[in-house]
């Protein structure tokens, strides 16, 4: 995990990211050349507190804490999630709910990106450590 940050996420945000991770896992296990490592996807799902398919495994803890969970993500995790959202958006282009997918992608992208500086993002994009 590179440049870890502890991020407060509402249950709905964790569940949305869990759904994205599920889509990414499906693609990774489809027999096509995988863009993502399944073990890494599962590890991020666990940190988010969701099971494959989006079931919330932290609902009781979250409800007692007012709904917000603190999750540790690295910039590499966030970049992988953003890549998964872009993949999902492209895969959903012909569906009637594409506008909702785009809105969600924009919202989640903004939420994730804000925890690292532009220079940190440029370092990841350039492949530098």
Beta strands, then each sheet from edge to edge (+ up, - down):
strand 1: 5-10
strand 2: 68-73
sheet 1: 1+ 2-
end
